[in-house]
Amino acid sequence: MKPWRWILGLILIAALAAFGWHWVAADPGYVLLRLRGWTVETTVVAALVILLLAWAVVGAVVRLVRWPFGAMNRRHRRLSRRRLADGLVLLIEGRHGEAERDLHRAARYPSIRGPALLAAAEAAERHGETARALETLDQAAQETPRAARILRARLLRRSGRAAEALPLLAPEADNGTLTPAGWIEFVEASLATGDARGASRALDPLQKSGELGNRAFAELEGRVIVAQIAAAPDGATLASLWAQLPKGQRRLPVAIDAYARQAARFGQTMAAMDELESSLRREWSPVLIATYGSLGAEDIETRLRRAEAWVDTHPNDPALLTALGRMCVRVRLWGKAKPYLERALAIEPGAAAWEALGDVYVGEGNPEIAQRCYRNALALARGDATEALPENRAARIDTRVTAVEERDQHGVPRLSP
C-alpha cells in the first residue's frame, strides 16, 4: 500500500504546483525596495527565492564557523561513548578497577554522565570499595536520582546494612511508585531485616509488571511466603496466616512444605498431613513426600498405609521409598523398612536413606553395619565417596546397577525399550 500512497501524494503535489504556477503567472506581484539611493524592483516570487537563498547562505556560514567547535564536541562525545562501552565490557569481564576508571572518564560527557556513574559505582562496589561506590552514587543522584537510590539500597544490602537500605525505598513503596528493580530490592531488604509481611507488599506490583519471568517470580514469591510462615509465633497465628493466603500461593510446593513443617512444630500434625496429602494428590512432589515421611509419630500407621498405596504409581521415587523406610523405622518394622531403603539406595543413594538404614541395623542389634551406614550418610552430605557394606549385604544394595520397573502416572507398567 505504501507505493500507491507515494504515487497519490506525488500526483496531488504536481496538481497543486500546476494550479499554483498558473495563479502566480497571472499576477506575480511587485516588490520595490529603496535604501540610500539604491532601488531594487522585482516580483514577489523572485523576492521569496532571494530570501531563501540568503537564509541558506547565512546558515552555511554559521555552520562553517561553528564546525571546529562542533568537531571537538563530537570527538568528546565519541570518546565518552567508547569509554562507556569499554567500561561496561570490563565490568562484565570482572576487571573492576579498569572499568571504574573508564566509566569515570565517560561520565565527563553530560548526556551519558548518569549511566556512567551508576556503572562506576557498581564497579567500585565489586572491587571492594563500598565507600567510594556510595560517593559515586552521590554524584549520580544529581542525574538519575531514582536509579541511584535503588542502586544505593542494593549496595547497602550487599554490605550487610539492609536496615539502612529499607528507608531509601519505603516512601516510594508506600506510594506504589517503585520500579520493578526497586520492588525487588525492597523485598530483599525486608527479608534481610525480618519483615516478611512488608516484603509481601511487593509481590502484587511485581507480578503486574511482568518484568520477572515466571520462574524467577515463583522463586521470589516462595521465599517471601516461607519467611512469613517461619515468622509465625504460634499455631493460631500460623493457621490464620495460611487461611489468608491466596489460593495460588497455598499451592506452591515450597509454601506447603514450610507450612507443614511449622504446623508439625506447633503440634498441628493433622493439619500438616491434610495439606501434604491434598497437594500430593494434585501434583507429585519428592520434596513434599520427604516432609510427609519426616512428620512425627502421630497417626503413623494411617500415613504409612497411604504412602504404601503411592508406590503403585511411583515405584521408582527414592524420596517415597526413603519416606516409607523412615516411617517403618518409627513403628519398629525393621524387616519392612529395609527393602524400601535398599531400593531407594539402589535407585539414587541419599544421606537420609543411609541414615534410616543405620537406624534399621541399630534396631536389629547390628551396630557395626549401622555405624558404616551413618558414615556413608555423612560422606554423602559432604560429597565424599561411600563405603561398601560387608559382602553378605552387597548383593542387597548394589548402587551401580538399578533394575527397577517404570510406570506411567496411572500406575501402568511401561515396556522396556
N, C-alpha and C positions, 0 to 999 in steps of 0.2 A: 504493500500500500504506500510506502514512503516514496518510491519513484513517481507515482501518479500525483502525490501531493506536491512534489517539487515541480513537476510539469505544469500543474494547475497554477501554482504560485508564479512561475515564470510567465505564463500567459497573462495573468492578471497584471503583473508588473509591466509587461510590454503594452497592454491596453491602456493602462494609466499613463505611461510615458507618451504614447501616441496622442492621447487626448490632451495631455499637458503641453506637449510641443505645439499643437495647433492653437491652444489657448494663449500661450506665450507669444507665438509668432504673430498672432493677430494684433497684440499690443505689448511689446517687450518692455515698456516703461522707459522712464528718462530720469537720469541722476546727474545733477550739476554740483560740483564741489569747487569752491573758491577759497584759496588760502594764500595770503601775502602776494597777491598778484598772479598766482597760478590758478588756472581754470581747467578743470577736468570734466569732460562730458562723456557719459556712457549710458548703456542700458542697465536696467535692474539686474538682468541675468548676468551680464558681464561683471557688474559690481559684486554680486554674490560669489562668482568664481574667483575674483581677485581677493576677496576677503578669505575665502577658504585656502587659497594658495599662500596668502600671508600667514594665516594661522599655522599651516603646515611647516612653513619655513621657520617661524619663531619656535615651534615645538622641536624641530630638528636641531636648531641652535642650542636650545636649552638642554636637550639630551646630550649633545656633543660636549657641552660644558660640564655636565654632571657625570659623564661617563667615567673619568678617572676615579671619582669618589665612589660611584656605584661598583666599579670593578673591585676596589678594595673591600667594599661591603660584601660583595658576592663571594670573594675569596674567603673572607672571615666566616661567612655562613657555611660555605662548602667544607672548610676545615673543621668547624664545630660539629657539623653533622657526621663527618667521617670519624671524629674522635668519639662522638656518642655511639656510633655503630661499633667502633673498635672496643670501647669500654664495655658495652653490653656483651660482646663476644668474650672478652677477657673475664667478665663476671661469671658467665656460664662455664668457662673453662677452669674456673677456680683460681685464677691469678688475680686475687682481690686487690693487692697493693697497686699493681699496674692499672687495674680497672678503675680504682678510685682516682688515680692521678689523671687519667684520660677523661674521666667523666667530669672532674672539676674544671678541666680546661674547656670541655664542651659547654659548661654552664656559663661561660663568658658571653655567649650569644643569647640575647634576650628571648627569642622565640622558643628555644629549647632549654632554657635555664631550669624550669621546674622539673621536667622529666629527668634531666641530667643529675640534678641534685638528689632526687629521690633514689636513683640508681646508685649514686655515690654513697649515700647513707647506707644502703643495703650492702655495698661492697665493704665499707668500713666496719659494719657490724660482723660480717662474716670473717673479716680479718682479725676480729677480737677487740676492735676499738669502739666499744659501745658509746663511750663519752663523746668521741669525735663524730660518731654517727648521729647522735642526738643534736650536736651543734650544727651539723649539716642540715638536719631537718628543720632547725630554727630558720635557716635561710630559705629552705624550700617552702616553708609555710607562707612566705610572702607571695609566692607564685601559685602554688596549688595547696591551699590550706586543708581541704578535706582529705586528699590523698596523703599529705604529710602527717595528718593526725592519725589516720589509720595505720600508717607505717610506724609511727612512734609507738602506738599501742602494741603493735606486733613485736617491735624490738624490746620494749619493756617486759612483755610477757615472756619472750625467749630468755631474757636475762633473769627470770625469777621474780619480777616485780609486777605481777598481774594485778595486785591491788592498786597500783598507780595507773595501770593501763585502763582499767574499767571506767574511772570517771571521765576519761577523754571521750569515750563513746556513749556514755549514759545519756547526755542531753539529746543527741540525735536519735538514740534508741527510744527515748520517751516520746519523741515527736514522730517516730516511724519514718525518718528520712535517711537512715543509714543506707549506704550502698551494700551490695552483696558481700564484698570483702570486709566491710565494717561489721556486718552481722556475723560473719564467721569469726572475726576477732572478738566480738562481744561474747559469742558462745564459748570460745576457748578461754577467755579471761574469766568469765563467770564460773566455768567448770574448775579452773585453777584456784579460784577463791572459795569454792564450795557452795556457790549459789546456783544449784541446779534448776531451781524454779525460775530464776531470772534467765538462765540460758534457754529455757523452753520458749520464751517470748520470741526468739529469733527464728524458730522453725517455720512458722507460717509465712513470714515475708520471704524467707529463703526459698521455700517451696514455690511460692508465687513467682519469684524472679526467674526461676528456671535456669539460673546460671550454674548451678551444681548439677552434675549428672546424677542419674538415678542411684547408681551405686554409692557415689560419694555422699549424697544426701541421706541415704538409708544408713550409712555408717555413722554419720554425724548425729542423726536422729536417735539411733540406737544408743550411742554414748550418753546423750542427754537423758534419755529415759532411764537407763541403767543408773546414772548418777542420782536421779530423783528417787528411784526405788531404794538405793543404798542409803539415802539420807533419811528415810522414814524411821522415826524413833521407836515406834511400837506397831503392833499388829493392826490396831484400829486405824491408825493413820495410813498404813500400807493398804489396807482394804479400801479406804476412801479414795486414796490416790489412784489405785488401779481401776476403780469404778468410774472415775472422772476422765480417764484417758480415752481418746477417740478409739473407735473400733480398729482402725488400721494400725495404730500404734500397739494395741494389745495383741496383735497377731504377729508382731516381729519376733523371730526366734530369740534374739538376744534379750528382748524385754521379758518374754515368758520365762526364759532361763533365770534371769535376775530376780523376777518376782517369785518364782518357785523356791529358789534358794533362800531368799529373805523371809518368805512366809514360813518355810520349814524352821528357820531360826527362831521365829516368834511362836512356834508351836502350832501353826496352821497348816499341817501336813495335808489334810484332806483338800483344802482349797488349792494347794500347790499341785496335788495329784490331778484334780479336775482340769486345771489349766493345761497341764502337760499332756494328759490323755486327749483332750479336745484338739490341741494343736497337732499331736501326732496322727490323729485321725484325718485331719485336713491335709497335712503335708509332713512327710517323714523327715526327721532331723536327727543325725547322730549326736549332736550336742545335747538335745533335749532328752534323748533316751539315756545318755550318760547321767544326766541330772536325775532322771526318774529312778535310775538304779542306785543313786547315792543318797536318796532320802532316808530318813530314819526308819526305825523298825515298826512304825505304826502301820497296821493293815498290810503287813509284808506278804502274807500268803495270797491275798487278793491281787496285789500288784504282781507277784511272781506268776500267777496264772495268766493274767492279762499279757504280761511280757512274753510268756511262752507261746501264746497264740500268735504273736507278731513274727515268730520265727518262720512260719509258713510262707509269709510274703517277703521276709528279709533274712533269708538263711545265711547270707554271707556278710552281714553287717557286724564288724568286730565290736562296735560300740554296744550293740544289742547283746551280743554274746557275753561281753565283759559285764554288762549290767546284770544279766541273768546270773552269771557266776558270783557276783558280789552279793546279790540278794540270797542266793542259795547258801553262801557263807554265813549270812546273818541268822539263818534258821538252822545252821549246822548240818546242811545236806551236803557233806563233803563229796560223796560219790557222784552226786548230781552236778555239783559245781565244776568238778574237774573237767569233764568233756566240753562244757561250754568254754572254759578258759583256754583249754588246749586248742580248740578250734579257732578261737579268736587269735591266739598267738600264731597259729599256722597261716592265717589269712593276713594279719598285719600285727607284728609284735608291738605291744604298747606297755608303758610303765604300769598303768592301772591293772592290766591283766596279769602281769608278773607279780605285782603286789598281792592281788587277790589269790593267785595260785600259791603264793607263800603262806597266806592265811589258811588255805586248804591243808597244806602239809603240816602246819602247826597243829591244826585240829586233828589230823591223823596221827600226830605224835612222831613226826619225822623232821626234827629241827634242822638237820644238816641241809637237806634239799630246800627247806623253807628259807634258810639263810642265803642260799645261792639264788633263789628267786628274788629275794629282796635286793641282793646285789645287782641282779640284772635290771630290776626296776630303777635303781639309782643310776646305773650305767646308761640306760636309755634316756633318762631325764637329762643326763649330762652330754648325751650324744656319743657315748663310747660304745664299744662292742660288748656284746653279752657273752656269758659263759654257757657252754653246753651242759645240760643236765647229765647225770650218770647214764651209762649205756642202756640200762634197763628202762630208762624213761625216754631215751632219744627217739624211739620209734613212735611214741605218742605225740611228741612235739617236734615236728620237722618244719622249721621255718623256711626252709629252702624250697620245699615243694608244697603247693597249695592245690589240693584236689577238692573242689567244692562244687556244689550244684548251683547253677544260675537259674533264677526265676524272674518272671516279669512282675509288674505291680499288682497283678491279680493272683499271684502265687502259683502260676502255671510254669512248670519247668521248661527251660529253653533247650533246644537241641544243640549239642556240641558242634562246632564248625568242623 
